[in-house]
């Protein structure tokens, strides 16, 4: 997540909004591909330093969608490339993809 957004994403207002948004959904599948379970509440109009204090952008259900990890990564790859082996977590942080353990 961007440094300026860290406080917002840890705020009780965002946590409450995110949880209420997920609870309001009739389907827990990704709003874009409709194949994978949703994982990340994504802002359609991205949060910027200029709009982070505007609840009509940050806390408005009409600006939110529930995305699977793959669709969320694709959305953010429009703006920046993500190296192979990396993905965004639920808070928008870039993390290394963990490989499943090998069964011997």
C-alpha positions in Angstrom: 0.0 0.0 0.0 1.1 3.5 -0.6 2.6 5.2 2.5 0.0 8.0 2.5 -2.8 5.4 2.7 -1.4 3.2 5.5 -3.3 5.1 8.2 -6.5 4.9 6.3 -6.4 1.2 5.7 -5.7 0.6 9.4 -8.5 2.9 10.5 -11.7 1.6 12.2 -13.8 3.4 9.6 -12.2 1.4 6.8 -12.3 -1.9 8.7 -16.0 -1.3 9.5 -16.8 -0.3 5.9 -14.9 -3.2 4.4 -16.6 -5.7 6.7 -20.1 -4.2 6.0 -19.5 -4.2 2.3 -18.5 -7.9 2.3 -21.5 -8.7 4.5 -23.9 -6.9 2.1 -22.8 -9.0 -0.9 -25.2 -11.7 -2.1 -22.3 -13.6 -3.7 -18.9 -13.9 -2.3 -17.4 -14.5 -5.8 -15.1 -12.0 -7.5 -17.2 -9.1 -8.9 -15.2 -9.3 -12.2 -14.5 -12.9 -13.2 -17.3 -14.5 -11.1 -15.2 -17.6 -10.9 -12.9 -17.2 -7.9 -13.8 -16.3 -4.3 -13.4 -12.6 -3.6 -10.5 -11.7 -1.3 -9.9 -7.9 -1.6 -12.3 -5.0 -1.3 -11.0 -2.7 -4.1 -11.6 1.0 -4.7 -12.8 1.4 -8.4 -11.7 5.0 -8.3 -8.2 4.6 -6.8 -7.3 6.4 -3.6 -4.8 9.2 -4.0 -3.2 11.7 -1.7 -5.8 14.2 -3.0 -8.9 12.2 -2.3 -8.0 10.0 0.7 -10.0 12.3 3.1 -13.1 12.2 0.9 -15.5 9.5 2.3 -17.4 9.6 -1.0 -14.3 8.0 -2.5 -12.9 6.0 0.3 -16.0 4.7 2.2 -18.7 4.7 -0.5 -20.1 1.2 -1.4 -20.6 2.5 -4.9 -16.8 2.9 -5.3 -16.1 -0.6 -4.0 -15.9 -4.0 -5.6 -14.9 -7.4 -4.2 -12.0 -9.0 -6.3 -10.1 -12.2 -6.3 -6.3 -11.9 -6.0 -5.9 -12.5 -9.7 -8.3 -9.7 -10.8 -6.9 -7.4 -8.2 -3.3 -8.0 -9.5 -4.4 -7.5 -13.1 -6.0 -4.1 -12.1 -2.9 -2.9 -10.5 -0.7 -4.2 -13.3 -2.3 -1.6 -15.5 -0.4 1.0 -13.5 2.7 -0.9 -12.7 4.3 -4.2 -13.5 4.5 -6.9 -10.9 7.4 -9.2 -11.2 6.7 -12.9 -11.4 6.4 -14.5 -8.0 4.8 -11.4 -6.4 1.2 -10.4 -5.7 -0.8 -7.9 -3.7 -2.2 -8.9 -0.3 -5.6 -7.8 1.0 -4.2 -4.4 2.0 -2.5 -3.8 -1.3 1.0 -4.6 -0.1 3.3 -6.3 -2.6 4.3 -9.7 -1.2 6.0 -12.9 -2.4 3.7 -15.7 -3.5 4.2 -18.6 -1.2 4.6 -21.9 -2.9 2.6 -24.8 -1.5 4.7 -27.3 0.4 5.9 -30.3 -1.6 4.6 -33.7 -0.4 7.3 -36.3 -0.4 
